[in-house]
Amino acid sequence: MSSPGLVRFVALGDSFTEGMCDQVDADGRFLGWADRVAVALAQVESTFTYANLAVRGKLLDQTTVQQLPLALAMLDDAGRTLVSFHAGPNDVLRPRTDFADLLARYDRAVHLLRRSGAQVLLFTAIPRAGGQGRTSDRLAARFERFNDGVRATAARHDTYLQDNATVAAFDDRRLWADDRLHLAPEGHRRVAGGVLEQLGVADPALLGGPPGWWREPLPSVPPTSRGAALAADLRWARGHLAPWLGRRLRGASSGDGVAAKRPSPTRVGLSAGRDLG
C-alpha cells in the first residue's frame, strides 16, 4: 500500500493511542506514539492537522460507537487522511470474550473506515511485557489469537499494519511502564518510528534514528535476582493489579470521566518536537 502526502491524521482507540505512561505535556496530558508521529508528519506537510480521540479503557464497541463516527466526519481529502485504529485488546483481557464475534466486529469497523476512502493503520497487540509463567503464557496465547485476526483484516482491507507483536525488542520490560500494561516513553518512541517507516518516511531526523532502529534490542544488562524480581512482582500486584481488579469488580473503567485530548483536527506546533525526542 503506498501513501501520498498526508494532510490529516485521526487517531482512534484506547490507552495505547492516548499515550498512557509516556511523557506528560504542560497541560498534564500524556503524549504518546501518535503525537510523535503527528509532529514528524507536520514537518513534511505544512497544512497537516491532527486529532486524537483515544481514551484509556475503551472496549472495541465503545471505540466504534463513540469515536469512529466522529473520525468519519473529520475526513479531509479522504485519500490523504490517515486513521489509526487500535481497539480490542481490552476485550481480550476479559475471560468470557467470544473471539469469533470480537474479530467479526473489528473487521466491520475497519471496513467502514476503508469504505470512506481514508487510509487506515492497524496494530497487533504486544503479547507480553517481558512476563513469564502460566498466566503470562495464557494471556499471550489470547493476544496471538486476536493478532491473527488483525493481520487477516489488514490483508483483506489493504491497510497499513504495524505488527508490533513480531518485534522482539518489545518483550523487554524496560520498554514498559511500572504497570506492565502500558509502554514507557522509549516504547512509544519506538512505535512512532515503526509507524513512520510504514508511511514511507526515511529521514532519520524524523524517524528518531536510522531506518529500523526501533527494532533493535536494548543493551544487555545483568539478569535480575530472584529476590528482586519477586519484590517487583509484589509491588506491581499492590500498586497496579489490585486497583485494576477493584475497578473490574465495581464495573468501573480507568477512562470514566476522561475526555479525548485532541477532539478536533488542529495544527501541530513544530516546537513540540523538542519535547518528543
C-alpha positions in Angstrom: 0.0 0.0 0.0 1.5 3.3 -1.0 0.8 6.7 0.6 0.5 10.2 -0.9 1.4 13.1 1.3 -0.9 13.1 4.3 -2.8 16.2 5.3 -4.6 14.8 8.3 -4.2 12.1 11.0 -7.0 11.0 13.2 -6.1 8.5 16.0 -8.8 6.2 17.5 -8.6 3.7 20.3 -7.7 3.2 23.9 -4.8 3.9 26.3 -2.2 2.7 23.8 -3.2 5.5 21.4 -4.0 8.1 24.1 -0.3 7.6 25.1 -0.7 6.3 28.7 2.6 6.4 30.7 4.5 8.4 28.1 5.8 11.9 28.9 3.3 14.5 30.2 2.9 17.8 28.5 2.4 21.2 30.1 -1.4 20.6 30.2 -0.9 17.4 32.2 -1.8 15.2 29.2 0.1 12.2 28.1 1.9 12.5 24.8 2.4 9.1 23.1 3.4 7.5 19.8 0.6 9.2 17.9 1.7 12.7 19.0 5.2 11.8 18.0 4.0 10.7 14.5 2.0 13.8 14.1 4.9 16.1 14.9 7.0 14.3 12.3 4.3 14.4 9.6 3.7 18.1 10.2 7.2 18.8 9.2 6.5 17.1 5.8 3.2 18.8 5.0 2.6 22.4 6.1 -1.2 22.2 6.1 -1.2 19.0 8.2 -3.7 18.7 11.1 -4.1 16.0 13.8 -6.9 14.8 16.1 -6.6 12.1 18.8 -10.0 10.7 20.0 -8.5 7.8 22.0 -9.5 7.3 25.6 -8.0 4.8 28.1 -10.0 1.7 29.0 -12.3 1.7 25.9 -13.6 -1.6 24.5 -14.0 -2.3 20.8 -17.7 -1.4 20.7 -17.1 1.8 22.7 -14.4 2.9 20.3 -16.6 2.0 17.3 -19.7 3.8 18.6 -18.1 6.8 20.3 -15.1 7.6 18.1 -15.5 6.1 14.6 -18.4 8.3 13.5 -16.5 11.4 14.7 -13.5 10.3 12.6 -15.6 9.8 9.5 -16.8 13.3 9.9 -13.3 14.6 10.0 -12.0 13.3 6.7 -10.3 16.0 4.7 -9.3 14.8 1.3 -10.1 11.3 2.4 -7.3 9.6 0.4 -4.8 11.8 2.2 -6.2 11.3 5.6 -4.8 8.6 7.9 -7.0 7.0 10.5 -5.3 4.7 13.1 -7.5 2.1 14.8 -6.3 0.3 17.9 -9.2 -1.4 19.7 -9.9 -4.8 21.1 -7.1 -5.6 23.5 -9.2 -4.5 26.5 -11.8 -7.0 25.3 -9.1 -9.7 25.1 -8.4 -9.2 28.8 -12.0 -10.2 29.6 -12.2 -14.0 30.2 -15.6 -14.6 28.5 -14.7 -12.8 25.2 -16.1 -14.6 22.1 -13.1 -14.2 19.8 -15.0 -15.0 16.6 -17.6 -12.3 17.4 -14.9 -9.8 18.5 -12.9 -10.2 15.3 -16.0 -10.0 13.1 -16.9 -6.7 14.8 -13.4 -5.5 14.4 -13.4 -6.3 10.7 -16.7 -4.5 10.2 -15.3 -1.3 11.8 -12.2 -1.4 9.6 -14.4 -2.0 6.6 -16.4 1.2 7.4 -13.1 3.2 7.7 -11.7 1.9 4.4 -15.0 2.4 2.6 -14.7 6.1 3.4 -11.6 6.3 1.3 -9.3 7.0 4.2 -6.0 5.3 4.7 -6.1 3.1 7.7 -3.4 2.0 10.1 -3.9 -1.1 12.3 -1.8 -2.7 15.1 -1.2 -6.1 16.5 -1.1 -6.1 20.3 2.2 -6.9 22.0 1.6 -10.3 23.7 3.6 -9.9 26.8 5.5 -7.2 28.7 8.5 -9.4 29.5 6.5 -11.6 31.8 6.8 -15.4 32.1 4.8 -18.1 33.8 1.4 -19.7 33.2 -0.7 -16.5 33.5 1.6 -14.7 31.0 1.5 -17.6 28.7 -2.3 -17.8 28.7 -2.6 -14.0 28.0 0.0 -14.2 25.3 -2.0 -17.0 23.6 -5.2 -14.9 23.7 -3.4 -11.9 22.2 -1.9 -14.0 19.5 -5.3 -15.2 18.6 -6.5 -11.6 18.4 -3.4 -10.7 16.4 -4.1 -13.4 13.8 -7.5 -11.8 13.2 -6.0 -8.3 12.9 -3.5 -9.5 10.3 -6.3 -11.1 8.3 -8.3 -7.9 8.4 -5.3 -5.8 7.4 -4.8 -8.0 4.4 -8.5 -8.2 3.5 -8.9 -4.4 3.5 -5.5 -3.3 2.3 -4.5 -1.3 5.4 -1.2 -0.4 6.9 -0.2 -2.9 9.7 2.2 -2.0 12.4 3.0 -5.6 13.6 4.5 -4.8 17.0 3.9 -8.4 18.1 6.7 -9.6 15.8 9.3 -7.2 17.2 11.3 -9.0 19.9 12.6 -5.7 21.4 9.1 -5.0 22.8 9.4 -8.1 25.0 11.9 -6.1 27.1 10.3 -4.9 30.3 12.5 -1.8 30.2 10.2 -0.5 27.4 7.2 -0.8 29.7 5.9 1.3 32.5 5.7 0.0 36.0 2.1 -1.1 35.5 3.3 -3.6 32.9 0.3 -2.7 30.7 1.4 0.5 29.0 4.6 1.4 27.2 7.1 3.7 28.7 8.4 6.8 26.8 11.0 4.8 24.9 8.4 2.2 23.9 6.2 5.0 22.5 9.2 6.4 20.7 9.9 3.1 19.0 6.3 2.6 18.0 6.3 6.0 16.4 9.5 5.1 14.5 7.8 2.0 13.2 4.7 3.8 12.1 6.6 6.5 10.3 8.6 3.8 8.4 5.2 2.2 7.4 4.2 5.6 6.0 7.4 5.8 3.9 9.3 8.3 6.0 13.0 7.7 5.5 14.6 10.8 7.1 16.5 9.7 10.3 15.8 13.1 11.8 12.0 12.3 11.6 12.3 8.6 12.3 14.2 9.2 15.5 17.2 7.2 14.2 18.3 5.3 11.1 15.7 3.1 9.4 15.0 0.0 11.5 16.5 1.4 14.7 13.2 0.9 16.6 13.5 -2.9 16.2 17.0 -3.1 17.8 17.3 -4.6 21.3 18.3 -2.5 24.3 21.8 -3.0 25.6 22.1 -6.1 27.7 22.1 -5.8 31.5 22.8 -8.4 34.2 19.7 -10.5 35.0 17.6 -9.5 37.9 18.0 -11.7 41.0 15.1 -13.9 42.0 14.5 -11.9 45.2 14.5 -8.6 43.4 12.1 -10.0 40.8 9.7 -11.3 43.5 9.8 -7.9 45.3 9.0 -6.1 42.0 6.1 -8.5 41.4 4.7 -7.8 44.8 4.9 -4.0 44.3 3.2 -4.4 40.9 0.4 -6.5 42.4 -0.3 -4.0 45.2 0.1 -0.9 43.1 -1.5 -1.9 39.8 -3.1 -5.3 39.7 -5.3 -4.8 42.9 -6.7 -1.4 41.7 -7.4 -2.9 38.2 -9.3 -5.8 39.8 -11.1 -3.4 42.0 -12.4 -1.4 39.0 -13.5 -4.6 37.3 -15.5 -5.6 40.4 -17.1 -2.2 40.5 -17.9 -2.2 36.8 -15.7 1.0 36.5 -13.2 1.9 33.9 -10.0 3.9 34.0 -11.5 6.0 31.2 -14.6 7.1 33.1 -14.8 10.8 33.0 -11.7 11.1 30.7 -12.2 13.2 27.5 -10.3 12.9 24.3 -7.2 15.1 24.4 -7.5 16.3 20.8 -11.2 16.2 20.0 -10.9 18.1 16.7 -8.2 18.4 14.0 -5.7 21.1 14.7 -2.3 22.2 13.5 0.7 20.6 15.3 3.3 23.0 16.7 6.7 22.0 15.3 8.3 23.3 18.5 6.6 20.3 20.3 9.2 18.1 18.6 11.8 19.2 21.1 9.7 17.5 23.8 9.1 14.3 21.9 12.7 13.2 21.3 
